[in-house]
Amino acid sequence: MKVLHRYLLIGRHMSAAIFEAPPNEESLLKITLPFSSFGVAHIVPAMTIEDAIKQM
């Protein structure tokens, strides 16, 4: 697993992390479990705009 970026969403009381991880539960727990006392983690797949345009 590799964390690429972390962001604090100003005025939203939320943070966001962009990471690469294998598609299994263990790797996702490694990134979310330390923050579980702060709220619910939402994990969604993402891609760059350039890759999305290529897929069209």
Buried (B, 14 or more C-beta within 10 A) or exposed (E): EEEEEEEEEEEEEEEEBEBEBEEEEEBBEEBBEEEEEEEEEEEEEEEEEEEEEEEE
